[in-house]
Amino acid sequence: MDREDFQWKNKEHILELEQFQGKKGQGLPLLYFPLLLAHTGVKNCFTTREGGCSTGMFQSLNLSFTRGDDPQAVTENYRRVAEAMGGTLSDIVCSDQTHTTNVRRVDRSCGGYGVTKERSYTDVDGLVTDEPGLILATFYADCVPLYFVDPIHHAIGLSHSGWRGTVGRMGQHTIEVMRREFHSDPGEILAAVGPSICQDCYEVSEDVASAFAKEFSGHECEILIEKGGGKYQLDLWKSNEIVLRDAGILPEHLAVTNLCTCCNPNLLFSHRASHGKRGNLGAFLKLV
């Protein structure tokens, strides 16, 4: 897979593609944000559909244990990503996503949660840590991944933000938890809005549009296009950018994706494009 295989919304190199070669010889293409590497003690990635061992509609790097895939295949997929991130399965800590704005601090005792052992928590859509070696993991098939790196206090955060999380300002909640737990200053945090569904592909009903118009008053023209018949096109990328800027992230510290999951269904899992017949992509973030 090459970067040119994707359909990008513009030509800017906001995201790059790296081909990781595993010890067993398998190739694993991973997307990453160069901006987040400005803090050299961090590894970040966003997976594609390629490089795994799942079959059928899960082909091939599915990271969901709950959609009917072979658990052994999913575990092997996790192992490959963990290896690429410089760790093992016991280093991964998974969210328990239910479209909340709940953010949890995790530590070494949480290693393996969601992969090799049961999580001790439920309803957690965001994770933060300041422990090196832990690999934070959240999951997607159109929703928005949010990455956070505090290079001063050596802390990271990773959050899942669908439309409910976005209108609930999940990015702001994550920053507030990092401020409380690690004394992070939003003006020093590096942040990224990851691959997810674009405005052209994301049609929503009037009730969703109304919730966004209320929460993002004054920005309606930036995030909503009325299509008629009670339907709107919603820009989750711009909405999350507004949330992060309002929370104090500086424009030069923010990368906003130009890669749509729904526009690239052969390379990325998309709930809308597949009508629900799909696996999960993963966002991963680690302090080295």
N, C-alpha and C positions, 0 to 999 in steps of 0.2 A: 504494500500500500504506500502511495506517495501522497504528499499534501495536495497535489493537483487532483486527486481522486474525489475530493470533497467539493461540494457546492458552497462557496463562501458568500456572505452577503456583501462583502467588499474585499479589496485586495490587500488590506493592511495585515501585516503579520502579527496579529494580537496573540494568536496561538501558534505553536510550532508542533511538529510531529517527530517523535523519536522512535526508531525501531530497536527495541530491546531484544537481545539474543540471550535466551535462557541457557542454563547449564545442560539441559537435556536437548538442546538444539532447536527448540521451538522459537519462532519469531513473535514478538508481541508489540504491535504498534500502539503507542500512547501519546496523547496530546498533552501539552503542558503550556503554562504561562511563563514566558521569559521574565516578565515584570517581577514575579514572585521570587525569582532566583537572584534578585538584587540583594536578598539576604541569603548568603551562600550556605547557611546552615539549615536549609529547607529543601525538601523534595516535594514536588506536586505532580499530579497527573489526572487525566480524565480518560477513561477507557473508550475503546471502540467496540464494534461487534466482533472484530477479528482477533486471532491469536489464542483462542480457547479450544476446548474439546467438547462442548455441548453440541447437540445436533437438532435437526428439525427447525421449528420456529425459534429455538433458543440459540441457533448457530451464531457465533461459536463461543464468545466470551460472556456468557450469562452469569450474573452475580446475584441472582435471586434463588433462595431455597424454597420459596413459597408459591411458585407459579407452575409447578409440575415437572420441573427438570430433574434429572438424575442427581441426587445429592453428591455422589462421588465426583461427577463431572464439575459441579459447582465448586466443590472444595478444591479440586485441581486448578480451576480458573483463579480462585483466590490465591493459591500457592504461587502461581505464575506472576500475578500482580505484586504480591508480597516480595518475591525475589527481585523483581524489577525495582522495587522501592528500597531494596537493601535490607529486607527483614524476612520474617517468617510468619506463619499463620497466627502464632501466639502474640504477635506484635499488633495485629489489627484490632481496632475497636469500632464496632458498627453502631450506627444510630438505630432507633426504632420508630420509623417515620409514620406519623398519623396526621400530618398537616397541622401541627401545632406550631407555636413559637417558643417551645420549651428548649432551653439550652443547658447542657450539663457539663460540668468539669469532670474529666476522667483522668485516671492515673494508671500506674503499672498493674495494679490489682485488676484492672478491667481488660487487660490484654487477652485477646481471643474472643471477646464478647461478640456474639452473632455469627461466629465461624466455628470455633472449636468448643465453645461452652455457651450456656444460656446467659443472656443479659440479666442483670439485677434490677434493670429499670424498664419502664415502658413509656410510650408517648414522648420520645425525645427526638427532635428534628435537627438539633444542633449540638456539636461537641467542641469543647475547648480543652487545651492542655498546655503545660509548660514542661512536660517530661520528654526528653530525647528518646528516640527509638519507637515510640508509639506511632502507629499509622492510623489516623482518623479516616473513617470511611462513611460516605453517604451515597444514596442511590437514586437513579433517574431514568425516565423514559419520556421526557418532555419538560419536566419541572426544572427549576433553576438552582444550580449549585453556587454557593457563595463561599469564597476562600478568603481567609484573613491571616496575615502574618505580621506580628509585632517584632521587628528586628532589634528593638531596644531592650525589651523585657524577655525576649526569647520565648514567645508564646504564639500559639496558632489556634485558629478556629475554622470549622467547616460546617456549613448549614444548608439544609434543604428548604427551598422556598417555592412552593407552588403558588397558585393564585391566592389561596387563603393565607399562606405565609407571607406573601408579598404585601397584600392589603393590611396584614397585621404587623408589617415592618420587621420581619425576621432579622434582616441585616442589622437594624438598630439594636434589637434585643441581644444579638450575639456580641456586638461591640460593648454594650452595657455590662454583660457578664465578664468580658475580658478586662474591662476597666475595674470591675469590682474584685475579680480574682487575681489579676496580675498587674494592676495599676497602669494598664495600657492607655495611651493617649491616642485618640482617633486620628489626630494630625500626623502621627508617626506610623500608623498601620498601613501596610500594603494590602490591597483587596482586589478581588476579581469576580466578575459575574460570568459563570461558566456556560458551556454549550447547552442549549435548551430550545424550546419552540419559539419561532420568530413571530412578529406581528402579522405577517402575511398569511401564516398558517393557523393562527390562534383566534378562532371565532368564539365569542362568548355571548351569553344571554344578557338581557337588559338588567337583571338583578345584580349580576357580577359587575357589569359596566357601571351601574349606579353606585355600588360600594367603592369602586375605584375613583369615580368622580368626586365622591364625598371625601375620601381619605386624601386624595391628591388634588384638592381644590386649587385651581389656578394652573394646573398642568394637564387639564383634560385634552387639549389639542395635541399635546406631545405623546400621549399614551393611548388614546382612543380614536378610532375611526368608525363612524356610524355607517352601517351597511343597509339599513332599512329592515322593516319587519321585526324590530326588536333585537336585531343582531349587531354586534360590534366586533371589530378587530382590536385586540388588546396587545400592547407592547410590554411584556414582562421585563425585557432587557432595560428599557428606559425607566420603567417603574422602580426597579431595583437600584439603578444608578441614582435616581432621585433620593431613595431611602438612604443610600450610603453617603451621598453628598450632604444630605440634611444632618446625618449623624456625625459629620466632621471629617470624613475621608477627603483628602485633597485630590484634585483632578489628576495631578501627575502621579499619584499613588494608586490609581484605579484603572484596571483593564476590563473592558466590557466586550463580551464575546461577539463574534460575527459569524458563528457557526450554528445552524439550525438543525435540531434532531429530526424534525419532520421533513425537511428538504433533503435529508440524506438517509433514507430508511434502509439502504443496503449496507451502510457503514455504521449507523448508529441506531439503537433501539428507539422507537417512537410509538407511544400509546395511540396517538391519533392516526398515524399513517398505517399502523397494523391492525386498527380496530381492537386493540387489547390483546392481540396474539403476539406476545413478545417476552423478552427477558429484561434484565436491568443492566444499565451502565453504572459505573461507579466513579465517584470523585474521591481522591486519596491525597492526604497531606501529612507530612512527617517532619519533625525536628530531627536533624541528624545528630 
